[in-house]
């Protein structure tokens, strides 16, 4: 789905794919900011998206290890070697 986004100063941007109304509004508002502010927002957003992808990849690659740790914890509980955590005991 291709959409046309109207920006400040009569500028337009073509949007390829779906964009929520909220995101479209955020971009329209941001387009009215000075260029330096727009660049800061863009850099921040791109970094956040990269970080999300990195965490998603790390979690996807660690599912076997996490499952093993969960199984070990359940076995500890079943064997009576684990109990409720009391933060005041720290």
Residue frames as qw, qx, qy, qz and C-alpha x, y, z in Angstrom:
[[0.000, 0.890, 0.456, 0.000, 0.00, 0.00, 0.00],
 [0.435, 0.158, 0.019, 0.886, 1.50, 3.32, -1.07],
 [0.139, -0.877, -0.441, 0.131, 0.44, 6.53, 0.65],
 [0.346, 0.576, -0.024, 0.740, 1.38, 10.15, 0.29],
 [0.473, -0.624, -0.413, 0.466, 2.34, 11.97, 3.48],
 [0.190, 0.845, 0.106, 0.488, 2.08, 15.76, 3.41],
 [0.623, -0.288, -0.302, 0.662, 4.85, 17.45, 5.35],
 [0.099, -0.852, -0.169, 0.486, 5.35, 21.06, 6.39],
 [0.086, -0.598, 0.399, 0.689, 6.40, 23.55, 3.74],
 [0.709, 0.491, -0.124, -0.490, 4.39, 21.78, 1.07],
 [0.112, 0.442, -0.881, -0.124, 6.81, 18.86, 1.01],
 [0.906, -0.019, -0.014, -0.423, 5.49, 15.38, 0.43],
 [0.143, -0.434, 0.889, -0.004, 6.83, 11.93, 1.17],
 [0.769, 0.059, -0.483, -0.414, 5.77, 8.63, -0.32],
 [0.507, -0.374, 0.688, -0.360, 5.14, 5.95, 2.26],
 [0.590, 0.183, -0.733, -0.286, 5.57, 2.36, 1.14],
 [0.397, -0.152, -0.872, 0.244, 3.69, -0.13, 3.26],
 [0.421, -0.734, -0.494, -0.199, 1.32, 0.35, 6.16],
 [0.229, 0.192, -0.424, 0.855, 1.76, 3.10, 8.73],
 [0.196, -0.619, -0.718, 0.252, -0.55, 3.68, 11.64],
 [0.010, 0.885, 0.263, 0.385, -2.35, 6.97, 11.96],
 [0.555, -0.811, 0.017, 0.186, -0.42, 7.67, 15.18],
 [0.675, -0.228, 0.322, 0.624, 2.95, 7.17, 13.49],
 [0.359, 0.578, 0.413, 0.606, 1.88, 9.22, 10.49],
 [0.220, -0.941, -0.187, -0.174, 0.82, 12.03, 12.85],
 [0.656, -0.630, 0.142, 0.391, 4.12, 11.82, 14.73],
 [0.599, 0.080, 0.386, 0.697, 6.08, 12.15, 11.49],
 [0.150, 0.775, 0.373, 0.487, 3.91, 15.04, 10.34],
 [0.405, -0.912, -0.062, 0.033, 4.50, 16.87, 13.63],
 [0.699, -0.423, 0.268, 0.511, 8.23, 16.09, 13.56],
 [0.556, 0.427, 0.389, 0.598, 8.45, 17.41, 9.99],
 [0.016, -0.934, -0.189, -0.302, 7.67, 20.88, 11.33],
 [0.631, -0.701, 0.093, 0.319, 10.70, 20.90, 13.60],
 [0.135, 0.850, -0.454, -0.232, 14.05, 22.39, 12.58],
 [0.791, 0.400, -0.458, -0.062, 16.23, 20.04, 10.54],
 [0.168, 0.454, -0.770, 0.416, 18.68, 19.47, 13.41],
 [0.551, -0.141, 0.570, -0.594, 15.83, 18.31, 15.68],
 [0.886, 0.269, -0.083, -0.367, 14.44, 16.07, 12.95],
 [0.589, 0.479, -0.639, 0.123, 17.88, 14.50, 12.55],
 [0.151, -0.351, 0.758, -0.528, 18.12, 13.87, 16.32],
 [0.756, 0.042, 0.355, -0.549, 14.70, 12.22, 16.33],
 [0.834, 0.408, -0.305, -0.209, 15.59, 10.12, 13.28],
 [0.345, 0.481, -0.757, 0.278, 18.89, 9.00, 14.81],
 [0.390, -0.229, 0.679, -0.578, 17.16, 8.11, 18.10],
 [0.840, 0.175, 0.165, -0.486, 14.38, 6.17, 16.36],
 [0.745, 0.462, -0.477, -0.072, 16.76, 4.26, 14.10],
 [0.123, 0.430, -0.800, 0.400, 18.95, 3.34, 17.08],
 [0.595, -0.094, 0.538, -0.591, 15.90, 2.13, 19.03],
 [0.880, 0.306, -0.068, -0.357, 14.79, -0.01, 16.10],
 [0.547, 0.495, -0.663, 0.128, 18.30, -1.48, 15.73],
 [0.166, -0.340, 0.766, -0.521, 18.40, -2.25, 19.45],
 [0.779, 0.051, 0.300, -0.548, 14.99, -3.95, 19.27],
 [0.837, 0.399, -0.335, -0.168, 16.17, -6.13, 16.39],
 [0.288, 0.495, -0.756, 0.319, 19.34, -7.00, 18.29],
 [0.415, -0.205, 0.680, -0.569, 17.40, -8.05, 21.41],
 [0.861, 0.209, 0.072, -0.459, 14.88, -10.00, 19.31],
 [0.700, 0.467, -0.540, 0.000, 17.76, -11.87, 17.64],
 [0.063, 0.421, -0.787, 0.447, 19.48, -12.58, 20.97],
 [0.615, -0.076, 0.530, -0.579, 16.29, -13.89, 22.57],
 [0.870, 0.321, -0.138, -0.348, 15.48, -16.01, 19.53],
 [0.594, 0.469, -0.637, 0.145, 18.94, -17.57, 19.64],
 [0.008, -0.344, 0.762, -0.549, 18.78, -18.21, 23.39],
 [0.752, -0.207, -0.075, -0.621, 15.45, -20.02, 23.64],
 [0.842, 0.014, -0.537, 0.056, 17.05, -23.44, 24.08],
 [0.372, 0.186, -0.588, 0.694, 19.26, -22.17, 26.90],
 [0.357, -0.257, 0.236, -0.867, 16.37, -20.33, 28.56],
 [0.842, -0.148, -0.299, -0.424, 14.20, -23.46, 28.37],
 [0.721, 0.066, -0.610, 0.322, 16.96, -25.52, 29.97],
 [0.101, 0.221, -0.493, 0.836, 17.34, -22.97, 32.79],
 [0.600, -0.231, 0.019, -0.765, 13.57, -22.96, 33.36],
 [0.871, -0.075, -0.464, -0.146, 13.52, -26.77, 33.50],
 [0.518, 0.138, -0.617, 0.576, 16.38, -26.72, 36.02],
 [0.189, -0.246, 0.340, -0.888, 14.53, -24.18, 38.18],
 [0.773, -0.187, -0.172, -0.581, 11.33, -26.23, 38.10],
 [0.807, 0.010, -0.573, 0.140, 13.30, -29.34, 39.08],
 [0.239, 0.217, -0.555, 0.767, 14.84, -27.43, 42.02],
 [0.488, -0.231, 0.159, -0.827, 11.36, -26.40, 43.18],
 [0.863, -0.084, -0.357, -0.348, 9.97, -29.93, 42.75],
 [0.718, 0.070, -0.594, 0.356, 12.89, -31.34, 44.75],
 [0.529, -0.798, -0.280, 0.065, 12.26, -28.87, 47.56],
 [0.660, -0.157, -0.022, 0.734, 15.60, -27.15, 47.06],
 [0.111, 0.255, 0.164, 0.946, 14.06, -23.80, 46.13],
 [0.091, -0.621, -0.688, 0.364, 11.56, -21.58, 47.84],
 [0.131, 0.927, 0.325, 0.136, 9.93, -18.22, 47.67],
 [0.497, 0.323, -0.122, 0.796, 12.26, -15.28, 47.20],
 [0.349, -0.844, -0.343, 0.220, 12.37, -12.84, 50.10],
 [0.417, 0.728, -0.047, 0.543, 13.93, -9.52, 48.98],
 [0.392, -0.856, 0.184, -0.284, 14.40, -8.46, 52.61],
 [0.912, -0.314, 0.170, 0.200, 16.89, -11.31, 53.02],
 [0.681, 0.568, -0.038, 0.461, 19.37, -9.56, 50.77]]
